[in-house]
Amino acid sequence: MKDFIKILKRYIPPYKSHLGLTFLYNFLSAIFAVFSVGMMIPILEILFNMAEDVNSMVPWAINLDALKHNLYYFLTLFKNNHGPGLTLLLVGLGVTFGTLLKVGFAYMGAWETVFIRNSVVRDIRGQIYRKILRLALPFFTEERKGDIMARISGDVTEVENSIMASLDMFLKNPVLILVFLISLLIMSPTLTMFILVVLPFTGYIIGHIGKSLKKVSREGQDKMGLLLTIIEETLSGLRIIKAFNAEDKMDKRFEGELSGYRNIMNKLMWRRELAHPLSELLGTFVMVLIVWFGGTLILSSHSELSGATFIAYLAIFYQIINPAKAFASALYAIQKGMASMDRIDTILLADVTISEKPGALPASTLKKEIEYREVSFAYSDKEVLRDVSLTIPRGSTIALVGQSGSGKTTFVDLLPRFYDVTSGSILIDGTDIRDLKLHDLRHLMGNVSQEAILFNDTIYNNIAFGVDQTTPAEVEAAARVANAHDFIMDTENGYDTIIGDRGSKLSGGQRQRLSIARAILRNPPILILDEATSALDTESERLVQDALEKLMRNRTSIVIAHRLSTIKNADLICVLHKGRIVETGTHDQLLALHGRYTKLYQLQTF
């Protein structure tokens, strides 16, 4: 319960005014519920000829005896003038009016609760998405993509259906129960004290069973994350699955996890479904005890209860049962929702390892050079770069070559601070990049990777992605430089064509040229090309290479290349091997060394 209150403290404060209105409406609803039931007493007394005539008034006062005495005085007058039948109708209309106010205020309270609930769920989803955008890349190497999707979808839905749906437990039910208990205490202190002794035992039983739900629910949400991961991998790798006839293998894997999820959910739901019958059984048992004890009081010689008052007492107590049962069901739901909230907090409370220093310096352009100064980097315990030093003058083209795993991609990922160096430093114009504003640093760079990252949107929006203000003429100019304008105009709707998930409606060369057009439109002073042509056919490579050459003019470029023919004209070629730069020079200089570069070149020439 403490964890639940902490969650409310995190998310409810922006909606304090709505919270106050909810308490007010529910309080008024409870008052008129008591009024409606209280009006049953004169009805019963008239029906059973138990009402005594009251022929004089007492001074009005804010106490129950004065109000009751004067009410009975007016009823006596009405009964004497119009008869018992019309008196019953009058009292019945009073009950109806009280019920109208009761349900009206109850609906207004529910209206405010719905607003709070949906607003909090929106806030949670927004927080998760914003945190995902802020978290550094190393976080996502440790987490499954499907599991993250499960947390922002299934887990938040579970929080909505359990924790947020349980807001009534705090916003409505306590108010109702408190008002009803005060009313019962006024009607019969002895019988009410008896109830207060019995109820805690039933509450303890229900709460004890509810606690066991949290662990099982956490297991269920973890399993759902694994299921979504398998589905995501299946959709991404469907071509390979079919090519290797692995449908049965994937089906068996998914079926095994699906059966595990079913077993966990069976345990969870069996325990959750126990809430209603258990609370009903305990409620019936408590009601029997109340009837027995109340009947004993009525039959005693010094009774504080009349028969009609006792029936009204039972009616008010019955009004407590529904909020109390909802209270019990909410306890079960909260335990289930808390498990989902724990999983959500894995993201929300994760440390942002790549952060901006207070008072970070602005950076508008590259004026002189980029310097890698004795840079080392390691993933966990695995060292990827070791004591790398390199100066990249403004306007030069630097190529990185080497076998897979030599550290080329890590080298360029350190520059925009996708990762931070383990030791050493990277400087732009003599300033450590960790001292620069993160947004400014990344705004200096354009990135064209081996796999073109595009979005399920129009061609226009993909080219203009990341540029705040642009015009159709500028987008078209960027597309022309990237050799993309012609194929764009051949599509169904030109620049307004939706390109599908990850650009699936386009060929590899077309996707890459859109990626280059995006970099051209941004017009960055530093360009990072990560094997931008390695996955293309010869014709597409020629078009893309031509576009890249236009893009690289007058820019500082860092190029990762497997095809050495594409970087012959680089100002400097760096050969990386096991995290170190082992050779540097121009294409001709490196061939003259007859070292590692020469071997790579001969293998490709062959």
Disulfide bonds with the S-S distance in Angstrom:
none
